[in-house]
């Protein structure tokens, strides 16, 4: 009986191990995999030559438009003007051989673990969120995502007013569904 229970324990353990390893991998390097995946697809869509030099040039150009966590990724890799290190070839060379972006990010993680620690921030659902309950930092983040600033804003109500003013421009459907106006 004891032998039977230990056998069941081993089978159950082995059945659980692969799924837990897989689920841990799916969340790894979220920003890296997503950004490099979109970048790789843009190279294919624009018929860019898959040479290391061309990829590097296109990557630096893509990083100029990157914001938030994606800009931080570009900084870590060395594709921004203020970066202290230059590891762009760790992206361009394997990408020229069509190495999957997941593998590229795994190699980058070995060079700098911060790369895979980057996670996207949760998006706020502006149609349901009560702006008054948000912190000023979160309100500023909404404006930042829209590439807007709130000059002269001091109070929380100033930021809320600015967001409500700009919402029809950046989130028309949300603005129509909100009843605060």
Number of C-alpha atoms within 10 A of each C-alpha: 6 7 8 8 10 11 12 12 12 11 11 11 11 11 11 11 10 11 11 10 10 10 10 10 12 11 13 19 22 18 22 26 21 15 21 21 15 13 18 20 12 14 17 12 9 8 9 13 12 18 14 19 14 14 23 21 13 16 21 17 13 16 21 13 9 16 14 12 17 20 19 20 24 25 20 21 22 19 25 21 11 8 13 12 12 13 17 19 15 17 21 22 18 17 21 17 11 12 12 14 21 19 13 20 22 18 15 21 17 11 13 14 14 14 25 20 15 17 15 11 8 6 7 10 9 16 15 10 11 11 20 12 9 12 11 18 10 14 18 18 15 18 19 14 12 15 9 14 16 15 9 8 13 10 9 16 13 15 25 20 14 17 22 17 13 16 19 13 12 14 14 11 13 15 19 12 12 15 8 8 8
